[in-house]
Amino acid sequence: MNDKEHLLEATEPEIVTRKGLGVRFLLNMLLVFAIGWMLLFPKIYLQNTIYYKSRDIATLQREYETLKEENRVIRRQVEAMKFKNQISDTLFAEEMK
């Protein structure tokens, strides 16, 4: 029995695998995650920045189009008032004669 135990002790480090993860593996995984984050962060940041800027531009564009249309409406109203004023002045001037 003693020979069996001695033989088992001699071969145990090669047969039994280590359980758990080593510190080196943990450091390697942290390094991989850090490199991945460093590569992906600029892309994500730029995509978000572009999205929010394009959303702001679209809002400003809608407001610009709305203001242009309001300007057209107001110009038409002013022209109608000028025309009405010219006709009224002409009629008033004829009545005065």
C-alpha positions in Angstrom: 0.0 0.0 0.0 2.8 2.3 0.7 4.1 2.0 -2.9 0.7 2.8 -4.3 0.5 5.9 -2.2 4.0 7.0 -3.1 3.2 6.4 -6.8 -0.1 8.4 -6.5 1.7 11.3 -4.8 4.3 11.4 -7.6 1.8 11.4 -10.4 -0.9 13.5 -8.7 0.4 16.9 -10.0 0.2 15.7 -13.6 -3.2 14.0 -13.3 -5.1 16.5 -11.1 -5.8 19.7 -12.9 -5.8 23.0 -11.0 -9.2 24.4 -10.2 -9.9 28.1 -10.3 -8.4 30.8 -12.4 -5.0 32.3 -11.9 -4.1 35.9 -11.4 -2.3 36.0 -14.7 -5.5 34.9 -16.5 -7.5 37.6 -14.7 -5.0 40.3 -15.7 -5.0 39.1 -19.3 -8.8 39.3 -19.4 -8.8 42.7 -17.9 -6.2 43.8 -20.5 -8.4 42.4 -23.3 -11.5 44.2 -22.0 -9.6 47.5 -21.6 -8.3 47.3 -25.2 -11.7 46.4 -26.5 -13.2 49.3 -24.5 -10.6 51.7 -25.8 -11.3 50.7 -29.4 -15.1 50.8 -29.1 -15.5 54.0 -27.0 -14.6 56.5 -29.7 -17.0 54.8 -32.2 -19.8 54.9 -29.7 -19.1 58.5 -28.7 -19.0 59.6 -32.3 -22.2 57.8 -33.2 -24.0 59.4 -30.3 -22.6 62.9 -31.1 -23.6 62.6 -34.8 -27.1 61.3 -33.8 -27.8 64.2 -31.4 -26.3 66.8 -33.8 -28.4 65.5 -36.7 -31.5 65.6 -34.5 -30.8 69.2 -33.6 -30.2 70.0 -37.3 -33.5 68.4 -38.2 -35.3 70.4 -35.6 -33.7 73.7 -36.8 -34.6 72.8 -40.4 -38.3 72.3 -39.5 -38.3 75.6 -37.6 -36.7 77.3 -40.5 -39.3 75.9 -43.0 -42.1 76.9 -40.7 -40.7 80.5 -40.3 -40.3 80.7 -44.1 -43.9 79.7 -44.6 -45.1 82.2 -41.9 -43.1 84.9 -43.7 -44.8 84.1 -47.0 -48.2 84.3 -45.3 -47.4 87.6 -43.6 -46.1 89.1 -46.9 -49.3 88.1 -48.6 -51.3 89.7 -45.9 -49.2 92.9 -46.1 -49.6 93.0 -49.9 -53.4 92.6 -49.5 -53.5 95.4 -46.9 -51.4 97.6 -49.2 -53.7 96.9 -52.1 -56.8 97.5 -50.0 -55.2 100.7 -48.8 -54.4 101.9 -52.3 -57.9 101.2 -53.5 -59.4 103.0 -50.4 -57.2 106.0 -51.0 -58.2 106.1 -54.7 -61.9 105.9 -53.8 -61.5 108.4 -51.0 -59.6 110.8 -53.4 -62.3 110.5 -56.0 -65.0 111.2 -53.5 -63.2 114.3 -52.4 -63.1 115.8 -55.8 
